[in-house]
Amino acid sequence: MPIMHVDPELCIEVPADFDDEDAESQVHPTARRMFFAATQAEAFGKAHEWVSAHNIHVLDAAWNQMLDEEHPYVLTIYFTFEFDDEDDPPLKIPRTTPRF
């Protein structure tokens, strides 16, 4: 299995004493992709094409219109990557019982 190198520019820095065991403070990695277009239909078309080509799980979407821009329509999607069961990265499993 090839070794994946982590780009430090794409990492979130957290304090050494950060504890995400509490359900209220758990960190969930999410990515975002923005689609700029001249028309609303073009923005949705670009997003559809990109999502269809990638193995992702769309979590949310946001719509924005920027006035006086060449491509004023912006569709933003928030997503996580889907992995085949055998290729899943090791994840920290939340505790189901309280810690004492």
Buried (B, 14 or more C-beta within 10 A) or exposed (E): EEEEEEEEEEEEEEEEEEEEEEEEEEEEEEEEBEBBBEEEEBBBBBBEEEBEEEEBEEEEEEEEEEEEEEEBBBBBBEBEEEEEEEEEEEEEEEEEEEEE
